Amino acid sequence: MRTRFLSHLLLALALTGCAVQQQAGLSADTLARTASAGPLSITEAQVITDNDAAFLSKLRMVQNAQKSIDMMYYIYADDESSSVLTSALMDAARRGVTVRLLVDYHANYKHLDLFSLMEKEGNGNLRVRFYNRPTRNIIKDAVYLTMGCSRDSAATRPEECSAEKFAAIDKLFADEVIDGRPAAARDISNIDMGKSGLFLSGLYAKRGDVMALAVQGGQEIDLQGMKGGTSAATPEQKEQLKRLGKVYWESRTGAPFQRMEANAKLFFAFALYGGKLNPIKETVTSLLPIDRKFSDEEVRDWDHLTDYLHHKLLLADRSAVQMGGRNVENSYHMRPNPFTSKYVFMDTDIRAVLSQGGDGIGEAFDALWNFDIMVATLADVRRHAPNDFVVNLKYAEKACRGLEGKEEREACISKEQQVSVHTEDERMADCRRTMEENARAYTETYLPTIPRQPAPGFAVDAGSVLLYIENLPFNRELPPEKRRRTYGAPVGDEAAGGKYIHDLWLREIPAVCASATPEAPKRLILHNAYFFPPANLTHELSRMVNGDLDCSNVTVTVLTNSIQTTDLNVVNLAARHSLKAFAEFYQQQSDPAKRAKFDYFEYQPRPDSPLSLHSKVSVFGDDIAIGSANADVRSFMMDSNNVMLVRNAPGFVKEYLAFVQEILDDPARSKKLNDYFADTPRDTILREDLETFRQILAKYGIDKRVDEGRMKEIEGRFVQMLNDVYDLTKGSLDAGSGAGKRRENQNRFNAEFKPI
């Protein structure tokens, strides 16, 4: 308690001391409650918009680290630039630096062998963990899906089959112990029974065919003869993998296999769409026995299956920090060149050398790293979702890639699976060769092409104060032993649900309006890759125009991707209908005397350029937040995120506003769409979006995987989703419906569209 009081006192002194101008906006006490760490005093700091400069800065931090390196990323790739960073991390661990890397389970399961290599060669100093492990309910469902009954009951007492199986599995889970502690108390499990581990490996590897194999093959397994799965190493286990490969190819032509594979493919195709189109529950429940019903907790766990680790953080020696929107991948760390894929991202990082407060960021990292309710070690992952089969299948497919005929290629893959099995050690050796080749390609081919002249950035004013703020899967105010996973946050309880970034946004808006005057107008800028805000944020924006707040001296600017420049077009498709509802609200219910000015801009595609915005920067008057949080409902309801709030930096604020204004003033780079949303009938927008949706389905071959009737059903659900976006946005803003009804609509909006 005394420590908490001191942090409030220090923050108040930092923000209101006589050496610093009085800061308009949020109070020191409000920020102290919101921040995971702060105040952070800087020796120096800069904001980096150039990809090469951002990567080389991270690389230098790793190479210069003496004691510790803590990292968190959504994507950690194995491409050219990433391999250079991986090699540097392993070198740091060998020289005695403690290295910890936390990555998202879904995005990085495919690199499990690479992370195992890093741990193996890190001299005991390098550890990797996965965020958002499958819950106990999800693993239980995987076992139910993939395990049969005993031969006796299946043959002579089929009515008792399910009851027998469920009872046996419940007992198995009730007795599970992990690290000497009951697993049930933490809602986790490492059980791999039947083919549950194979099912989960297919799920996280996004292989619908492997999920189908696990279900079809597992239903015939004798419950009494099951043993836990292990990573392939022994001759017997190699033979098991070979037999499984044979079963895989024998199963592919069967109707049940094809039905299950089709369901799984649709799940992966629509995983980022809203509740009306996301088929996760119906896909899984269609495979469960008819008497197996989902509990409310299971529904919740499947709904939040893709709660991503969306933090981006590099902390070296608890004294130097770099964070922002960039993942670890070529697209974020290079200019367009032959090594980059479809998109090269325009992004923003902040790098700071700290004179005070770095331990606070380290403690915030510890809190996530040790949250074992959601965080799994690599050993845990290999126990409940061993990757041996999916990786060996990938090896076989690679060996047969050059064959043109489908039948010839599939025969080749089948043969490869039955004659060749790659052990974990062999696979790690391949990862090492790939890493060395990629790193050499970056160093010898790409690095010499980087201009020697340093790329321009923004210096952060001396005397500025930084605050580290997060969206977390728990209430930070509770002691670690009492923390439980939170699932989203009800409107009005953002902080209690761990959503401290959005709590900050909601508090900053009225503070900006209160501090703006005719002599000193303020700007609120959301320079963000994805703009599909949660309904409670849209409602707060509506208060800037309806007279609840006097925001007459404030200009709100949104600058985001167009559907031609984004890597996630579903966000734009949904957001257009929320924007239409807001435009109508502005026309019909705004107060001309008090309303803020609203401008909405989208980046325009450049000829022969793959550039896409990925920055997440928010300007709230005199404050600027830089980090990983998108202005979307997913960031509020599902993903973890972090931002750095910069205060007392008038020079930086002025330069950044000029930087954004230059983009807004260039019609080749951005386009203002206020008139489009105000004047275009919604039916027209709906027709345009349905045609775009059809093009997306055709691009990914969905139209060829389903019949005409199913296609019409999918299109109907898509249209209904867009109608729900529009209707629930209107209901969230409607002044005539009362506060309770508006809040109900806001919660419904956030719940239905959280996957987007």
Secondary structure as GFF3:
##gff-version 3
##sequence-region A 1 756
A	DSSP	alpha_helix	2	16	.	.	.	ID=ss1
A	DSSP	alpha_helix	28	34	.	.	.	ID=ss2
A	DSSP	beta_strand	37	48	.	.	.	ID=ss3
A	DSSP	alpha_helix	51	64	.	.	.	ID=ss4
A	DSSP	beta_strand	68	73	.	.	.	ID=ss5
A	DSSP	alpha_helix	80	94	.	.	.	ID=ss6
A	DSSP	beta_strand	98	104	.	.	.	ID=ss7
A	DSSP	alpha_helix	105	108	.	.	.	ID=ss8
A	DSSP	three_ten_helix	109	111	.	.	.	ID=ss9
A	DSSP	alpha_helix	112	120	.	.	.	ID=ss10
A	DSSP	beta_strand	126	131	.	.	.	ID=ss11
A	DSSP	alpha_helix	136	146	.	.	.	ID=ss12
A	DSSP	alpha_helix	151	156	.	.	.	ID=ss13
A	DSSP	alpha_helix	158	174	.	.	.	ID=ss14
A	DSSP	beta_strand	177	178	.	.	.	ID=ss15
A	DSSP	beta_strand	181	182	.	.	.	ID=ss16
A	DSSP	three_ten_helix	184	186	.	.	.	ID=ss17
A	DSSP	alpha_helix	196	204	.	.	.	ID=ss18
A	DSSP	alpha_helix	208	218	.	.	.	ID=ss19
A	DSSP	three_ten_helix	223	225	.	.	.	ID=ss20
A	DSSP	alpha_helix	235	251	.	.	.	ID=ss21
A	DSSP	alpha_helix	255	269	.	.	.	ID=ss22
A	DSSP	alpha_helix	280	285	.	.	.	ID=ss23
A	DSSP	alpha_helix	296	303	.	.	.	ID=ss24
A	DSSP	beta_strand	313	316	.	.	.	ID=ss25
A	DSSP	beta_strand	320	324	.	.	.	ID=ss26
A	DSSP	alpha_helix	330	333	.	.	.	ID=ss27
A	DSSP	beta_strand	344	346	.	.	.	ID=ss28
A	DSSP	beta_strand	349	356	.	.	.	ID=ss29
A	DSSP	alpha_helix	358	369	.	.	.	ID=ss30
A	DSSP	beta_strand	375	377	.	.	.	ID=ss31
A	DSSP	alpha_helix	378	384	.	.	.	ID=ss32
A	DSSP	alpha_helix	388	399	.	.	.	ID=ss33
A	DSSP	alpha_helix	406	419	.	.	.	ID=ss34
A	DSSP	alpha_helix	424	441	.	.	.	ID=ss35
A	DSSP	pi_helix	442	446	.	.	.	ID=ss36
A	DSSP	three_ten_helix	447	449	.	.	.	ID=ss37
A	DSSP	beta_strand	458	459	.	.	.	ID=ss38
A	DSSP	beta_strand	465	471	.	.	.	ID=ss39
A	DSSP	three_ten_helix	480	482	.	.	.	ID=ss40
A	DSSP	alpha_helix	500	515	.	.	.	ID=ss41
A	DSSP	beta_strand	522	528	.	.	.	ID=ss42
A	DSSP	beta_strand	531	532	.	.	.	ID=ss43
A	DSSP	alpha_helix	535	542	.	.	.	ID=ss44
A	DSSP	beta_strand	554	560	.	.	.	ID=ss45
A	DSSP	alpha_helix	569	589	.	.	.	ID=ss46
A	DSSP	beta_strand	597	603	.	.	.	ID=ss47
A	DSSP	beta_strand	611	613	.	.	.	ID=ss48
A	DSSP	beta_strand	616	620	.	.	.	ID=ss49
A	DSSP	beta_strand	623	627	.	.	.	ID=ss50
A	DSSP	beta_strand	631	632	.	.	.	ID=ss51
A	DSSP	alpha_helix	633	637	.	.	.	ID=ss52
A	DSSP	beta_strand	641	647	.	.	.	ID=ss53
A	DSSP	alpha_helix	650	664	.	.	.	ID=ss54
A	DSSP	beta_strand	670	672	.	.	.	ID=ss55
A	DSSP	alpha_helix	674	679	.	.	.	ID=ss56
A	DSSP	alpha_helix	682	699	.	.	.	ID=ss57
A	DSSP	alpha_helix	702	705	.	.	.	ID=ss58
A	DSSP	alpha_helix	708	733	.	.	.	ID=ss59
A	DSSP	three_ten_helix	735	737	.	.	.	ID=ss60
A	DSSP	alpha_helix	739	752	.	.	.	ID=ss61
###
